[in-house]
Amino acid sequence: MSQRTLILIATAILALALYTAGFKTGTFVLFGLAVLAELYFWFKLLGERKKDDSDN
């Protein structure tokens, strides 16, 4: 597994953990951090795909 894949998996797990903690405690800050982690995950994942498509 590449380092990029491991970072994406870790980011997804972090987002899920923050969502869980945010919903359980009602803390908006945790929920906001989860949204940021998820956005980072999707931008990195889709950015990699777009980059691969442009190589062909």
Secondary structure as UniProt FT lines:
FT   HELIX           3..25
FT   HELIX           28..55
//
